[in-house]
Amino acid sequence: MRLIRIILAMASLAVSLLLATTAIADSDESGKYYHRGKGQSVQLGPRPFFLVNNMDESGLKHTLQDCSDGPFKRSDFSIGHRGAALQFPEHTKESYVAAARMGAGIVECDVTFTKDKELVCRHSQCDLHTTTNILDTALAAKCSKPFAPAEYDTDGNLIKAASAQCCTSDITLAEFKTLKGKMDASNPAATTVAEYMDATPSFRTDLYSEPGTLLTHAESIELFKKLGVKMTPELKSSSVNMPYDSDGDGIGDYTQEDYAQQMIDEYKAAGVSPRKVWAQSFNLGDVIYWINNEPRFGKQAVYLDDADSPADLPTLAELESYAAQGLNIVAPPMWALVDIDGNGQIVPSEYAMNAKAAGLDIITWTLERSGLLKTGGGWYYQTITPAVNNDGDMLTLLDVLTQDVGIIGIFSDWPATVTYYANCMGLK
């Protein structure tokens, strides 16, 4: 009996120590659990280790292998792109919590607005037909363009792709909150709504698609505060004419400036320090507005470069003009920052060197968004395709971006990969 009491006492002590060193688990109204604040343990899962083992033999591979025992901590270098969108429905509570668990120090809510001018987290104002279950609900009747099935000729050849368009501006906030998130996908060959919605790419999964809890922008702020992560909201381009006629009287009463200010106001109302917010936009006018009207937030506002190919990239003079207007951070896609030298090695691009010459800090996007890399990686790797033939090459690219280009952070659809690298390299 005495031995049993000693064992029970030791077990009780172990539990007490665990509770003392681990954040308290909170439960919200839907019964989901998350851990609070800095004490949250970082869980990387097997993928980073798989990627390291997949690398070609190199000094970098051995360095990354040597730190496989951790410990691993959260890093601001690791930015959750729409949460953890590789396997969780983007911009859902579940996706955000997963990103924080993987050590993302910063998490993104893309911001758009509903019919009644309420801010919500969606990648596009008009993506509800591919990212939610709206087509399978009564709200489908309110979509800008209802579902139209694919059309085929008598030989079975596709002559018109299936289509739909459902926007946050088609519905009110109350209606938006009744929807559920799903993996972003659609089937252009579909003849039914069910076929149209059931199209998740093979390199992703539907295993974590339920319940796909949608959030308002304000709700995302409160969740991020509880998770202890910093925030990078992106003000999305409007798909409706601006100024927006919110009351249907034919007069636009909601300007782009109103929209940009409303987003910042929600951080101020929540008491969030500007040092914890990286406001982003592909619209340079939005960024300049924040710099001029909300300078504490504008100091680390991010201008997202939407170049589609190297020919579209800004020149040194253009980058210098950004800096002259008070911009401090640019965020181009990964491919814009790298090139291949005469030896087939990945090196910084001219754009990367020009951005540094202009005195700009650089964030980039998006790792873990290209599926299998054995065929070159596609759009995100377009300037280095000959150097990419296996999934481990993404870590080689990440190392060049970090050590040679000097990025200060990178968006990822699976933050654990970046968190692993950041910890191995001592990045905070």
C-alpha positions as CSV (number, residue, x, y, z in Angstrom):
1,M,0.0,0.0,0.0
2,R,2.8,2.4,0.9
3,L,4.4,1.7,-2.5
4,I,1.1,2.5,-4.2
5,R,0.8,5.7,-2.3
6,I,4.3,6.7,-3.3
7,I,3.5,6.0,-6.9
8,L,0.3,8.0,-6.8
9,A,2.1,10.9,-5.1
10,M,4.8,10.9,-7.8
11,A,2.1,10.8,-10.5
12,S,0.3,13.6,-8.8
13,L,3.5,15.6,-8.7
14,A,4.2,14.9,-12.4
15,V,0.8,16.2,-13.3
16,S,1.2,19.3,-11.2
17,L,4.6,20.1,-12.9
18,L,3.0,19.5,-16.3
19,L,0.2,21.9,-15.5
20,A,2.7,24.4,-14.2
21,T,4.8,24.4,-17.3
22,T,2.0,24.1,-19.9
23,A,-0.6,26.7,-20.8
24,I,-4.1,26.1,-19.4
25,A,-6.4,24.6,-22.0
26,D,-9.4,26.8,-22.7
27,S,-12.7,25.7,-24.3
28,D,-14.9,27.9,-26.4
29,E,-18.6,27.7,-27.0
30,S,-18.2,25.1,-29.7
31,G,-16.2,22.7,-27.5
32,K,-12.9,23.2,-29.4
33,Y,-9.7,23.4,-27.4
34,Y,-6.6,25.5,-27.8
35,H,-3.8,26.4,-25.5
36,R,-3.3,29.9,-24.3
37,G,-0.3,32.2,-24.9
38,K,3.5,31.6,-24.8
39,G,3.3,28.4,-22.9
40,Q,1.7,26.6,-25.8
41,S,3.8,23.6,-26.8
42,V,4.9,23.5,-30.4
43,Q,3.9,20.3,-32.3
44,L,5.6,19.9,-35.7
45,G,4.5,16.4,-36.7
46,P,6.5,14.3,-39.1
47,R,6.5,16.5,-42.2
48,P,9.6,18.7,-41.5
49,F,11.6,15.6,-40.7
50,F,10.4,13.9,-43.9
51,L,11.4,16.9,-46.0
52,V,14.9,17.1,-44.4
53,N,15.4,13.4,-45.1
54,N,14.2,14.0,-48.7
55,M,17.0,16.6,-49.4
56,D,20.0,15.9,-51.5
57,E,23.2,15.3,-49.6
58,S,24.6,18.7,-48.4
59,G,26.0,20.5,-45.4
60,L,22.6,22.1,-45.0
61,K,20.9,18.7,-44.8
62,H,23.3,17.6,-42.1
63,T,22.7,20.8,-40.2
64,L,19.0,20.4,-40.3
65,Q,19.3,16.7,-39.3
66,D,21.5,17.6,-36.3
67,C,18.7,19.7,-34.7
68,S,16.0,17.1,-35.1
69,D,15.6,16.6,-31.3
70,G,14.6,20.2,-30.8
71,P,13.4,21.7,-28.6
72,F,11.2,23.7,-30.9
73,K,9.6,27.1,-30.1
74,R,7.3,29.5,-31.8
75,S,9.0,31.8,-34.3
76,D,7.8,35.1,-35.9
77,F,9.8,34.1,-39.0
78,S,7.1,31.4,-39.5
79,I,3.9,33.0,-40.8
80,G,0.7,31.0,-41.1
81,H,-0.7,31.6,-44.6
82,R,-4.5,31.6,-44.2
83,G,-3.7,29.4,-41.1
84,A,-2.5,26.0,-42.1
85,A,-4.2,25.7,-45.4
86,L,-2.3,22.7,-46.7
87,Q,-4.7,20.4,-44.8
88,F,-7.2,22.7,-43.0
89,P,-9.9,24.8,-44.7
90,E,-8.3,28.2,-45.0
91,H,-9.3,31.1,-42.8
92,T,-11.2,28.9,-40.4
93,K,-10.7,28.8,-36.6
94,E,-9.4,25.2,-37.0
95,S,-6.8,26.3,-39.5
96,Y,-5.6,29.2,-37.4
97,V,-5.3,27.0,-34.2
98,A,-3.3,24.4,-36.2
99,A,-0.9,27.1,-37.5
100,A,-0.3,28.3,-33.9
101,R,0.3,24.8,-32.7
102,M,2.9,24.4,-35.5
103,G,4.8,27.4,-34.1
104,A,3.7,30.2,-36.4
105,G,4.4,33.4,-34.6
106,I,2.3,35.4,-37.0
107,V,-1.0,34.3,-38.5
108,E,-2.9,35.8,-41.4
109,C,-6.6,36.8,-41.8
110,D,-7.4,38.0,-45.3
111,V,-10.0,40.7,-44.8
112,T,-13.1,41.5,-46.9
113,F,-16.6,42.8,-46.2
114,T,-20.2,41.5,-46.2
115,K,-23.3,43.2,-47.6
116,D,-23.7,45.0,-44.3
117,K,-20.1,46.2,-44.3
118,E,-18.8,43.8,-41.6
119,L,-15.3,42.6,-41.9
120,V,-14.7,38.9,-42.2
121,C,-11.8,36.5,-43.0
122,R,-11.8,35.3,-46.6
123,H,-9.1,35.2,-49.2
124,S,-11.3,36.8,-51.7
125,Q,-14.6,38.7,-51.6
126,C,-16.0,36.3,-54.1
127,D,-14.7,32.9,-53.1
128,L,-17.5,31.5,-51.1
129,H,-18.5,29.0,-53.8
130,T,-15.1,27.3,-53.6
131,T,-14.2,27.8,-49.9
132,T,-17.5,27.2,-48.1
133,N,-20.6,25.1,-48.4
134,I,-22.8,28.0,-49.6
135,L,-23.9,26.2,-52.8
136,D,-25.3,23.4,-50.6
137,T,-27.5,25.8,-48.6
138,A,-30.5,28.1,-49.1
139,L,-28.1,31.0,-49.4
140,A,-27.1,29.7,-52.9
141,A,-30.1,31.7,-54.1
142,K,-28.3,34.9,-53.1
143,C,-25.1,34.2,-55.0
144,S,-24.1,36.8,-57.7
145,K,-24.0,34.0,-60.2
146,P,-25.8,30.7,-59.4
147,F,-24.3,27.4,-60.1
148,A,-24.3,26.5,-63.7
149,P,-23.3,22.9,-64.6
150,A,-20.7,21.9,-67.2
151,E,-21.9,21.5,-70.7
152,Y,-20.8,18.7,-73.1
153,D,-21.2,18.1,-76.8
154,T,-22.8,14.9,-78.1
155,D,-19.3,13.3,-78.2
156,G,-18.9,14.0,-74.5
157,N,-16.3,16.8,-74.9
158,L,-16.5,19.6,-72.4
159,I,-17.7,22.8,-74.2
160,K,-18.5,25.0,-71.1
161,A,-17.0,24.6,-67.6
162,A,-19.2,24.5,-64.5
163,S,-19.3,27.9,-62.8
164,A,-20.6,29.9,-59.9
165,Q,-19.8,33.1,-58.0
166,C,-20.8,33.7,-54.4
167,C,-19.5,36.8,-52.6
168,T,-19.4,37.9,-49.0
169,S,-21.0,41.1,-50.4
170,D,-24.0,39.0,-51.5
171,I,-25.0,38.2,-47.9
172,T,-25.1,39.7,-44.5
173,L,-22.8,38.9,-41.6
174,A,-25.5,36.9,-39.9
175,E,-25.9,34.8,-43.0
176,F,-22.1,34.4,-43.5
177,K,-21.8,33.0,-40.0
178,T,-24.2,30.1,-40.8
179,L,-21.7,28.8,-43.4
180,K,-18.9,26.2,-43.0
181,G,-15.5,26.3,-44.5
182,K,-14.2,23.6,-46.8
183,M,-10.9,23.1,-48.7
184,D,-10.6,25.6,-51.5
185,A,-11.5,23.7,-54.7
186,S,-14.0,23.4,-57.5
187,N,-14.5,20.9,-60.3
188,P,-15.0,22.6,-63.7
189,A,-16.3,19.3,-65.2
190,A,-19.1,19.0,-62.7
191,T,-22.7,18.6,-63.6
192,T,-24.0,18.8,-60.0
193,V,-23.3,20.9,-57.0
194,A,-22.0,17.9,-55.1
195,E,-19.5,17.2,-57.9
196,Y,-18.5,20.9,-58.1
197,M,-17.7,21.1,-54.4
198,D,-15.9,17.7,-54.2
199,A,-12.7,18.6,-55.8
200,T,-9.9,18.8,-53.2
201,P,-6.5,18.4,-54.9
202,S,-4.7,15.1,-54.2
203,F,-1.8,16.7,-52.3
204,R,-4.3,18.1,-49.8
205,T,-6.9,16.3,-47.7
206,D,-10.5,16.6,-46.5
207,L,-9.7,14.8,-43.2
208,Y,-9.8,18.1,-41.2
209,S,-12.6,19.9,-43.1
210,E,-15.2,19.6,-40.3
211,P,-16.6,21.8,-39.0
212,G,-14.7,24.6,-40.8
213,T,-15.7,27.5,-38.4
214,L,-15.8,30.8,-40.2
215,L,-14.7,34.0,-38.4
216,T,-15.2,37.7,-38.5
217,H,-12.1,39.8,-38.6
218,A,-12.8,40.9,-35.0
219,E,-13.2,37.3,-33.9
220,S,-9.9,36.4,-35.5
221,I,-8.2,39.1,-33.5
222,E,-9.6,37.7,-30.2
223,L,-8.6,34.2,-31.2
224,F,-5.0,35.3,-32.0
225,K,-4.8,37.1,-28.7
226,K,-5.7,33.9,-26.9
227,L,-3.3,31.9,-29.0
228,G,-0.5,34.4,-28.2
229,V,0.3,35.0,-31.9
230,K,0.9,38.2,-33.8
231,M,-1.3,39.2,-36.7
232,T,-0.9,40.0,-40.4
233,P,-4.3,41.1,-41.9
234,E,-4.5,41.6,-45.7
235,L,-7.0,44.1,-47.0
236,K,-8.4,42.3,-50.0
237,S,-9.4,44.1,-53.2
238,S,-13.1,44.7,-53.4
239,S,-15.1,42.8,-56.1
240,V,-17.8,45.4,-56.0
241,N,-17.5,49.0,-57.1
242,M,-16.0,51.4,-54.6
243,P,-17.4,53.5,-53.0
244,Y,-19.8,50.7,-52.2
245,D,-23.5,51.4,-52.1
246,S,-24.3,49.5,-48.9
247,D,-27.8,50.8,-48.4
248,G,-29.0,50.3,-52.0
249,D,-29.9,54.0,-52.6
250,G,-27.7,54.3,-55.6
251,I,-25.1,56.4,-53.9
252,G,-21.7,54.9,-52.9
253,D,-21.3,55.6,-49.2
254,Y,-18.4,53.2,-48.2
255,T,-15.0,54.3,-49.7
256,Q,-11.7,52.5,-50.0
257,E,-10.4,54.7,-47.2
258,D,-13.3,53.8,-45.0
259,Y,-12.5,50.1,-45.6
260,A,-8.8,50.5,-44.9
261,Q,-9.5,52.5,-41.8
262,Q,-12.2,50.1,-40.5
263,M,-9.6,47.2,-40.5
264,I,-7.1,49.2,-38.4
265,D,-9.9,50.4,-36.1
266,E,-10.7,46.9,-35.1
267,Y,-7.2,46.3,-33.9
268,K,-7.3,49.6,-31.9
269,A,-10.7,48.6,-30.4
270,A,-9.2,45.3,-29.3
271,G,-6.3,47.0,-27.7
272,V,-3.7,45.3,-30.0
273,S,-0.3,47.0,-30.1
274,P,0.7,48.1,-33.6
275,R,4.0,46.3,-33.1
276,K,2.0,43.0,-33.3
277,V,0.3,43.9,-36.6
278,W,1.6,43.7,-40.1
279,A,-1.2,45.2,-42.2
280,Q,-0.9,44.1,-45.9
281,S,-2.3,45.0,-49.2
282,F,-1.7,44.5,-52.9
283,N,-3.0,48.0,-53.4
284,L,-0.1,50.5,-52.7
285,G,-2.7,53.2,-52.0
286,D,-4.0,51.3,-49.0
287,V,-0.4,51.0,-47.6
288,I,0.3,54.7,-48.2
289,Y,-3.0,55.5,-46.5
290,W,-1.9,53.6,-43.4
291,I,1.5,55.2,-43.4
292,N,-0.1,58.7,-43.6
293,N,-3.1,58.2,-41.4
294,E,-2.1,55.5,-39.0
295,P,1.6,55.9,-38.8
296,R,2.1,53.5,-35.8
297,F,0.5,50.7,-37.9
298,G,1.9,52.1,-41.2
299,K,5.5,51.6,-39.9
300,Q,5.4,47.9,-40.6
301,A,2.7,47.8,-43.2
302,V,3.5,45.5,-46.1
303,Y,3.1,46.1,-49.8
304,L,2.4,42.8,-51.6
305,D,3.8,42.6,-55.1
306,D,1.4,40.9,-57.5
307,A,3.9,40.4,-60.3
308,D,3.0,37.3,-62.4
309,S,6.4,36.9,-64.2
310,P,9.9,38.4,-64.0
311,A,9.0,41.0,-66.6
312,D,6.4,42.5,-64.3
313,L,8.7,43.1,-61.3
314,P,9.4,46.7,-60.2
315,T,12.7,48.3,-61.1
316,L,15.2,49.7,-58.6
317,A,13.8,53.2,-59.2
318,E,10.3,52.0,-58.4
319,L,11.5,50.3,-55.2
320,E,13.3,53.4,-54.2
321,S,10.1,55.4,-54.8
322,Y,8.2,53.0,-52.4
323,A,10.8,53.7,-49.7
324,A,10.6,57.5,-50.4
325,Q,6.9,57.3,-49.5
326,G,7.6,55.7,-46.2
327,L,7.2,52.1,-47.1
328,N,9.5,49.7,-45.1
329,I,8.5,46.2,-46.2
330,V,7.8,44.6,-49.6
331,A,6.4,41.1,-50.0
332,P,6.9,39.5,-53.5
333,P,6.4,35.8,-54.3
334,M,9.3,33.5,-53.7
335,W,10.3,33.1,-57.3
336,A,10.9,36.9,-57.6
337,L,13.7,36.7,-55.1
338,V,15.8,33.9,-56.6
339,D,17.5,32.9,-59.8
340,I,20.0,30.2,-61.0
341,D,23.7,30.9,-61.6
342,G,25.9,29.4,-64.2
343,N,26.6,26.4,-61.9
344,G,22.9,25.6,-61.5
345,Q,22.8,26.9,-57.9
346,I,20.0,29.0,-56.5
347,V,21.1,32.6,-55.9
348,P,19.4,36.0,-55.1
349,S,17.7,37.7,-58.0
350,E,18.3,41.2,-59.3
351,Y,15.0,42.2,-57.7
352,A,16.1,40.9,-54.3
353,M,19.4,42.9,-54.5
354,N,17.4,46.0,-55.7
355,A,15.0,45.8,-52.8
356,K,17.9,45.6,-50.3
357,A,19.6,48.5,-52.1
358,A,16.4,50.5,-51.7
359,G,16.6,49.9,-48.0
360,L,13.5,47.7,-47.9
361,D,12.9,44.6,-45.7
362,I,11.4,41.6,-47.4
363,I,8.7,39.0,-46.6
364,T,7.8,36.4,-49.1
365,W,5.1,33.8,-50.0
366,T,4.2,30.9,-50.1
367,L,5.9,27.7,-49.1
368,E,4.1,24.4,-49.1
369,R,1.5,25.6,-51.7
370,S,2.7,23.8,-54.8
371,G,2.1,20.1,-54.2
372,L,4.8,17.7,-55.1
373,L,8.0,19.4,-56.4
374,K,9.3,16.5,-58.5
375,T,8.2,18.3,-61.7
376,G,9.7,21.7,-60.9
377,G,7.2,23.2,-58.5
378,G,5.1,25.3,-60.9
379,W,4.4,29.0,-60.6
380,Y,6.0,29.6,-57.2
381,Y,9.3,28.1,-58.5
382,Q,9.2,29.4,-62.0
383,T,12.7,31.1,-61.9
384,I,14.5,28.1,-60.5
385,T,12.6,25.1,-62.1
386,P,15.7,23.3,-63.4
387,A,17.0,23.2,-59.8
388,V,13.9,21.7,-58.3
389,N,13.2,17.9,-58.5
390,N,12.2,16.8,-55.0
391,D,10.2,18.1,-52.0
392,G,13.4,18.6,-50.0
393,D,14.5,21.3,-52.4
394,M,12.0,23.7,-50.7
395,L,14.4,23.7,-47.7
396,T,17.3,24.6,-50.0
397,L,15.2,27.4,-51.4
398,L,14.2,28.5,-47.9
399,D,17.9,28.6,-46.9
400,V,18.9,30.8,-49.8
401,L,15.9,33.1,-49.1
402,T,17.0,33.4,-45.5
403,Q,20.8,33.4,-45.6
404,D,21.5,35.1,-48.9
405,V,18.4,37.2,-49.7
406,G,17.8,38.1,-46.0
407,I,14.0,37.8,-45.8
408,I,12.5,38.6,-42.4
409,G,9.7,36.1,-42.6
410,I,7.9,33.7,-45.0
411,F,4.3,32.6,-45.4
412,S,3.6,28.9,-45.4
413,D,0.6,26.7,-45.9
414,W,2.2,24.3,-43.3
415,P,4.0,26.5,-40.8
416,A,5.7,23.5,-39.1
417,T,8.2,23.3,-42.0
418,V,9.3,26.9,-41.5
419,T,9.2,26.6,-37.7
420,Y,11.6,23.6,-37.9
421,Y,14.1,25.6,-40.1
422,A,13.8,28.7,-38.0
423,N,14.6,26.8,-34.8
424,C,17.5,25.0,-36.4
425,M,19.0,28.3,-37.6
426,G,18.3,30.3,-34.4
427,L,15.7,32.6,-35.9
428,K,13.3,34.2,-33.5
